[in-house]
Amino acid sequence: NSSRFVQERFVEMAQIDIPLLVLHGDADDTTQSSMSLKMVDEIVACDGNKDVTFEGFKGAYHGLMTDVCKDDVLQVACDWMHKRNHKH
């Protein structure tokens, strides 16, 4: 059952104890951004990793670093890393 397989992967990902940043364009026609958001919600719901962030980009496609929003994507990623670097 593919649903059970996916749920098991979410549980496994929740056990990873490092910050996770998920970036996704809402116009991605390769994978649905709703699935990435579901993955983030499921990981957090598994009582595992709590430092999981989803950032969506309106009108962006699959190749975020080559899309028109690439500067915004890079800024979000840099800000996210900078924030975590200064927690320690």
TORKOL-4160 file (C-alpha; in steps of 0.2 Angstrom, whole numbers, padded with zeros to 4 digits, m for minus):
88
<pt num="1" X="0000" Y="0000" Z="0000"/>
<pt num="2" X="0008" Y="0016" Z="m0006"/>
<pt num="3" X="m0001" Y="0027" Z="0008"/>
<pt num="4" X="0007" Y="0016" Z="0021"/>
<pt num="5" X="0024" Y="0017" Z="0013"/>
<pt num="6" X="0023" Y="0036" Z="0012"/>
<pt num="7" X="0018" Y="0037" Z="0030"/>
<pt num="8" X="0032" Y="0026" Z="0036"/>
<pt num="9" X="0044" Y="0038" Z="0026"/>
<pt num="10" X="0037" Y="0053" Z="0036"/>
<pt num="11" X="0040" Y="0044" Z="0052"/>
<pt num="12" X="0058" Y="0040" Z="0047"/>
<pt num="13" X="0060" Y="0058" Z="0042"/>
<pt num="14" X="0054" Y="0064" Z="0059"/>
<pt num="15" X="0068" Y="0055" Z="0067"/>
<pt num="16" X="0081" Y="0065" Z="0059"/>
<pt num="17" X="0086" Y="0078" Z="0072"/>
<pt num="18" X="0092" Y="0092" Z="0060"/>
<pt num="19" X="0083" Y="0107" Z="0054"/>
<pt num="20" X="0074" Y="0104" Z="0038"/>
<pt num="21" X="0069" Y="0118" Z="0025"/>
<pt num="22" X="0057" Y="0113" Z="0012"/>
<pt num="23" X="0055" Y="0125" Z="m0003"/>
<pt num="24" X="0042" Y="0123" Z="m0016"/>
<pt num="25" X="0034" Y="0133" Z="m0030"/>
<pt num="26" X="0015" Y="0132" Z="m0031"/>
<pt num="27" X="0016" Y="0131" Z="m0050"/>
<pt num="28" X="0027" Y="0116" Z="m0050"/>
<pt num="29" X="0020" Y="0103" Z="m0062"/>
<pt num="30" X="0033" Y="0089" Z="m0057"/>
<pt num="31" X="0027" Y="0087" Z="m0039"/>
<pt num="32" X="0013" Y="0095" Z="m0030"/>
<pt num="33" X="0017" Y="0109" Z="m0017"/>
<pt num="34" X="0003" Y="0102" Z="m0007"/>
<pt num="35" X="0012" Y="0086" Z="m0005"/>
<pt num="36" X="0027" Y="0095" Z="0002"/>
<pt num="37" X="0016" Y="0104" Z="0014"/>
<pt num="38" X="0008" Y="0088" Z="0019"/>
<pt num="39" X="0025" Y="0080" Z="0022"/>
<pt num="40" X="0030" Y="0094" Z="0033"/>
<pt num="41" X="0014" Y="0093" Z="0043"/>
<pt num="42" X="0016" Y="0074" Z="0045"/>
<pt num="43" X="0034" Y="0076" Z="0051"/>
<pt num="44" X="0029" Y="0088" Z="0064"/>
<pt num="45" X="0014" Y="0077" Z="0069"/>
<pt num="46" X="0025" Y="0062" Z="0072"/>
<pt num="47" X="0032" Y="0071" Z="0088"/>
<pt num="48" X="0050" Y="0070" Z="0080"/>
<pt num="49" X="0059" Y="0085" Z="0072"/>
<pt num="50" X="0051" Y="0101" Z="0077"/>
<pt num="51" X="0062" Y="0112" Z="0067"/>
<pt num="52" X="0054" Y="0110" Z="0050"/>
<pt num="53" X="0050" Y="0124" Z="0039"/>
<pt num="54" X="0040" Y="0125" Z="0023"/>
<pt num="55" X="0041" Y="0140" Z="0012"/>
<pt num="56" X="0030" Y="0141" Z="m0004"/>
<pt num="57" X="0034" Y="0152" Z="m0019"/>
<pt num="58" X="0019" Y="0159" Z="m0028"/>
<pt num="59" X="0020" Y="0156" Z="m0047"/>
<pt num="60" X="0036" Y="0146" Z="m0046"/>
<pt num="61" X="0040" Y="0130" Z="m0054"/>
<pt num="62" X="0051" Y="0115" Z="m0050"/>
<pt num="63" X="0068" Y="0123" Z="m0053"/>
<pt num="64" X="0067" Y="0136" Z="m0040"/>
<pt num="65" X="0085" Y="0141" Z="m0042"/>
<pt num="66" X="0083" Y="0144" Z="m0060"/>
<pt num="67" X="0066" Y="0152" Z="m0059"/>
<pt num="68" X="0061" Y="0170" Z="m0059"/>
<pt num="69" X="0060" Y="0170" Z="m0040"/>
<pt num="70" X="0078" Y="0163" Z="m0038"/>
<pt num="71" X="0084" Y="0178" Z="m0028"/>
<pt num="72" X="0069" Y="0177" Z="m0016"/>
<pt num="73" X="0073" Y="0158" Z="m0014"/>
<pt num="74" X="0091" Y="0161" Z="m0010"/>
<pt num="75" X="0086" Y="0175" Z="0002"/>
<pt num="76" X="0074" Y="0164" Z="0011"/>
<pt num="77" X="0087" Y="0150" Z="0012"/>
<pt num="78" X="0101" Y="0161" Z="0018"/>
<pt num="79" X="0090" Y="0170" Z="0031"/>
<pt num="80" X="0084" Y="0152" Z="0037"/>
<pt num="81" X="0102" Y="0146" Z="0039"/>
<pt num="82" X="0108" Y="0162" Z="0047"/>
<pt num="83" X="0094" Y="0161" Z="0060"/>
<pt num="84" X="0099" Y="0144" Z="0065"/>
<pt num="85" X="0117" Y="0148" Z="0065"/>
<pt num="86" X="0114" Y="0161" Z="0079"/>
<pt num="87" X="0104" Y="0150" Z="0090"/>
<pt num="88" X="0120" Y="0141" Z="0096"/>
